């Protein structure tokens, strides 16, 4: 069977995108996802996007983590799917409405390779959590933006975790620290993604350990949204909030906040098709 795929990058978060229109007899399996996402031995990616037809909306998208699991929203993946759907005639304009995990979302192509994704309001926001690690209390914050995210501010944890490297350093222990909190008892059984954030004058620096990838990724969309809304609540940083990701690309988070409720939450940034290819399955 010949499988056609599109390789996409959303601010450095990379995906293998498959379209039901192009692969009508193909069903995605966990084993398939784990195989094709393996770097250096296969195509390589942070995850797989499967774009399917929808009777009520422009399309439906399912996101698979690199380990084959699904069940959570991927913000950068959604932006890549929006770019693909508009470029390939799933909608009649630069705006789309689509479903993922049974929820309805929308988005639009703002300009070439620059996409806005409208998320649902964040849920289960918890500030100033005292998390025990090796008998030490570490301050963190939590928000569910379609995926669960723990947010650490660098200045709040550097002493407790004895972090000697700056956040931008290649030696900053994103994976080492991230995997300890990814499985922390406070977030079982599903676990959580872990974000490390440093507040700058005009933007936030962010690095993310993603569950399902079980490593640092170059960018994380839902993590950027969680970090932005928590920075607003915790430090009073007003939107739109720009975040500098590990890839060097910026993501922007917009939102409204009224009567203790978030609305009109948007994730904006680059989404680019890198190449198209095929393989024989």
C-alpha positions as CSV (number, residue, x, y, z in Angstrom):
1,X,0.0,0.0,0.0
2,X,1.4,3.4,-1.0
3,X,0.9,6.0,1.8
4,X,1.2,9.7,1.0
5,X,2.3,12.0,3.9
6,X,3.0,15.6,4.5
7,X,5.8,16.7,6.9
8,X,4.8,19.8,8.8
9,X,6.5,22.1,11.4
10,X,4.6,24.3,13.8
11,X,7.3,26.5,15.3
12,X,9.6,23.5,15.4
13,X,7.0,21.1,16.7
14,X,7.1,18.6,13.8
15,X,4.4,16.2,12.5
16,X,3.6,13.6,9.9
17,X,0.3,14.6,8.5
18,X,-1.9,12.0,6.7
19,X,-5.1,12.8,4.9
20,X,-8.0,10.4,4.6
21,X,-8.7,11.8,1.1
22,X,-5.2,10.7,-0.1
23,X,-5.2,7.4,1.9
24,X,-8.7,6.2,1.7
25,X,-8.1,2.6,2.8
26,X,-5.6,3.3,5.6
27,X,-6.2,3.2,9.3
28,X,-3.7,4.6,11.8
29,X,-2.4,2.2,14.5
30,X,-0.3,2.8,17.5
31,X,2.5,0.6,16.1
32,X,2.5,2.5,12.9
33,X,2.8,5.8,14.7
34,X,5.7,4.6,16.9
35,X,7.5,3.3,13.9
36,X,7.2,6.4,11.6
37,X,8.0,8.9,14.4
38,X,11.3,7.2,15.3
39,X,14.0,9.7,14.4
40,X,17.1,8.6,12.3
41,X,15.4,5.2,11.7
42,X,12.3,6.5,9.9
43,X,10.6,9.7,8.9
44,X,10.8,11.1,12.4
45,X,8.4,13.4,14.2
46,X,6.9,14.5,17.5
47,X,3.6,13.0,16.4
48,X,1.1,12.1,13.7
49,X,-1.9,14.1,12.5
50,X,-4.8,12.3,10.7
51,X,-7.1,14.7,8.9
52,X,-10.5,13.1,8.0
53,X,-13.7,14.2,6.4
54,X,-16.5,15.6,8.5
55,X,-20.2,15.8,7.6
56,X,-20.9,18.7,10.0
57,X,-17.7,20.7,9.9
58,X,-14.7,21.3,7.5
59,X,-12.7,18.4,8.8
60,X,-11.8,16.2,11.8
61,X,-8.2,15.8,13.1
62,X,-6.8,13.1,15.4
63,X,-3.5,13.7,17.0
64,X,-1.2,10.8,18.0
65,X,1.8,11.2,20.3
66,X,5.1,9.7,19.1
67,X,4.5,6.8,21.4
68,X,1.2,6.0,19.7
69,X,-1.1,7.3,22.4
70,X,-3.9,9.8,21.7
71,X,-6.6,11.6,23.7
72,X,-5.2,15.1,24.1
73,X,-5.1,18.3,22.1
74,X,-2.0,19.4,20.3
75,X,-2.0,23.2,19.7
76,X,0.8,23.3,17.1
77,X,-0.6,20.2,15.4
78,X,-4.0,21.9,15.1
79,X,-2.4,24.9,13.5
80,X,-0.6,22.6,11.0
81,X,-3.9,20.8,10.2
82,X,-5.6,24.2,9.7
83,X,-2.9,25.2,7.2
84,X,-3.2,21.8,5.4
85,X,-7.0,21.9,5.2
86,X,-7.1,25.4,3.8
87,X,-4.4,24.7,1.3
88,X,-6.1,21.5,0.1
89,X,-9.7,22.7,-0.3
90,X,-11.4,21.4,2.9
91,X,-12.9,24.9,3.3
92,X,-13.9,27.6,0.9
93,X,-12.1,30.4,2.6
94,X,-9.1,31.2,4.9
95,X,-11.2,30.2,7.9
96,X,-12.1,26.7,9.1
97,X,-14.2,25.0,11.7
98,X,-13.2,21.5,12.7
99,X,-13.5,18.8,15.4
100,X,-10.9,17.0,17.5
101,X,-11.7,14.6,20.3
102,X,-15.4,15.4,19.9
103,X,-14.8,19.2,20.5
104,X,-15.4,21.9,18.0
105,X,-12.6,24.4,17.2
106,X,-11.9,27.1,14.7
107,X,-8.9,28.7,13.1
108,X,-7.7,30.8,10.2
109,X,-4.8,31.4,7.9
110,X,-3.7,35.0,8.7
111,X,-1.0,35.1,6.0
112,X,1.3,32.7,4.3
113,X,2.5,30.0,6.7
114,X,1.1,31.9,9.7
115,X,-1.9,30.4,11.5
116,X,-4.3,31.3,14.3
117,X,-6.0,28.5,16.3
118,X,-8.9,29.2,18.6
119,X,-8.9,27.0,21.7
120,X,-11.5,26.3,24.4
121,X,-10.9,28.2,27.7
122,X,-8.4,26.6,30.0
123,X,-9.7,24.4,32.9
124,X,-8.5,23.1,36.2
125,X,-6.2,26.1,36.9
126,X,-4.2,25.7,40.1
127,X,-1.7,28.2,41.2
128,X,1.0,28.0,43.8
129,X,1.2,24.2,44.2
130,X,3.8,22.9,46.6
131,X,5.1,19.7,45.0
132,X,7.4,17.4,46.9
133,X,10.5,16.1,45.2
134,X,13.2,14.4,47.3
135,X,11.8,16.0,50.5
136,X,11.9,19.5,48.9
137,X,8.9,21.7,48.2
138,X,8.9,23.0,44.6
139,X,6.4,25.7,43.6
140,X,4.5,25.0,40.4
141,X,1.3,26.0,38.7
142,X,-1.1,23.9,36.6
143,X,-3.7,24.4,33.8
144,X,-5.5,22.1,31.4
145,X,-5.6,23.7,27.9
146,X,-6.8,20.6,26.1
147,X,-3.7,18.8,27.5
148,X,-2.5,19.0,31.1
149,X,0.4,21.3,31.8
150,X,2.6,21.9,34.8
151,X,4.3,25.3,34.6
152,X,7.5,26.3,36.5
153,X,8.9,29.8,36.6
154,X,12.6,29.6,36.6
155,X,13.1,32.2,39.3
156,X,10.8,30.2,41.6
157,X,12.6,26.8,41.3
158,X,16.2,27.5,40.6
159,X,17.3,27.4,44.2
160,X,15.1,24.5,45.3
161,X,16.3,22.4,42.4
162,X,19.8,23.8,42.5
163,X,19.7,24.8,38.8
164,X,23.1,26.3,37.8
165,X,22.3,26.6,34.1
166,X,20.2,29.4,32.6
167,X,17.0,28.4,30.9
168,X,18.4,29.1,27.4
169,X,21.5,26.9,28.1
170,X,21.8,23.7,26.1
171,X,22.7,22.1,29.5
172,X,19.5,23.1,31.2
173,X,18.0,19.8,32.5
174,X,14.6,19.9,30.8
175,X,14.4,16.1,30.3
176,X,16.0,15.2,33.7
177,X,13.7,17.5,35.7
178,X,10.7,17.2,33.4
179,X,10.4,13.4,33.6
180,X,10.4,13.5,37.4
181,X,7.4,15.7,37.5
182,X,5.7,14.2,34.4
183,X,5.0,11.1,36.6
184,X,4.6,13.0,39.9
185,X,1.8,11.6,42.2
186,X,-0.1,14.9,42.0
187,X,-0.9,14.3,38.3
188,X,-1.6,10.6,38.2
189,X,-2.8,8.5,36.5
190,X,-2.6,10.5,33.2
191,X,0.6,12.4,34.1
192,X,1.4,15.9,32.8
193,X,3.5,17.9,30.4
194,X,6.1,20.1,32.1
195,X,7.0,23.7,31.1
196,X,9.9,25.8,32.3
197,X,9.3,29.6,31.8
198,X,11.5,32.7,32.3
199,X,9.9,36.1,32.3
200,X,11.7,38.7,30.1
201,X,10.9,42.3,29.5
202,X,8.7,41.8,26.4
203,X,8.2,38.1,26.2
204,X,8.5,34.7,27.9
205,X,11.1,32.2,27.3
206,X,9.7,28.6,27.4
207,X,11.0,25.1,27.2
208,X,8.8,22.0,27.4
209,X,9.0,18.4,28.3
210,X,6.1,16.6,26.5
211,X,4.5,13.5,27.6
212,X,4.0,11.0,24.8
213,X,7.3,12.2,23.3
214,X,9.0,11.7,26.7
215,X,11.5,14.4,25.9
216,X,11.9,18.1,25.2
217,X,10.3,19.3,22.0
218,X,11.3,22.5,20.1
219,X,7.9,24.0,20.8
220,X,4.6,23.2,22.5
221,X,1.4,25.0,21.6
222,X,-0.9,24.0,24.5
223,X,2.1,24.5,26.9
224,X,2.6,28.0,25.6
225,X,-1.1,28.8,26.2
226,X,-1.0,27.3,29.7
227,X,2.2,29.3,30.5
228,X,0.7,32.5,29.1
229,X,-2.5,32.4,31.1
230,X,-0.7,31.4,34.3
231,X,1.8,34.3,33.7
232,X,-1.2,36.6,33.4
233,X,-2.8,35.3,36.6
234,X,0.4,35.0,38.6
235,X,2.4,38.1,37.4
236,X,-0.2,40.2,35.8
237,X,1.4,40.0,32.4
238,X,-1.2,41.3,29.9
239,X,-1.9,39.7,26.6
240,X,-1.1,39.3,23.8
241,X,1.8,37.4,25.2
242,X,4.8,36.4,23.0
243,X,6.7,33.2,23.9
244,X,10.2,32.4,22.5
245,X,10.4,28.6,22.0
246,X,13.4,26.3,21.9
247,X,13.4,26.5,18.1
248,X,13.9,30.2,18.1
249,X,10.4,30.8,16.7
250,X,7.8,32.9,18.6
251,X,4.3,31.9,19.5
252,X,1.7,34.4,20.5
253,X,-1.2,33.8,22.9
254,X,-4.2,36.1,22.9
255,X,-7.2,35.9,25.3
256,X,-9.9,37.9,27.1
257,X,-10.4,37.7,30.8
258,X,-13.6,38.9,32.4
259,X,-15.5,37.9,35.6
260,X,-12.8,35.4,36.4
261,X,-13.3,33.6,33.1
262,X,-11.1,33.3,30.0
263,X,-12.5,33.5,26.5
264,X,-11.3,34.0,22.9
265,X,-8.1,32.1,23.6
266,X,-5.9,32.0,20.5
267,X,-2.6,30.5,19.6
268,X,-0.8,32.2,16.8
269,X,2.4,31.4,15.0
270,X,4.2,29.8,12.0
271,X,2.9,26.5,10.5
272,X,4.9,25.3,7.5
273,X,4.8,22.3,5.1
274,X,8.4,21.1,5.0
275,X,7.9,18.4,2.3
276,X,5.5,15.8,0.8
277,X,6.5,12.2,0.4
278,X,5.3,8.6,0.2
279,X,6.3,5.2,1.4
280,X,5.2,1.6,0.8
281,X,3.5,0.0,3.8
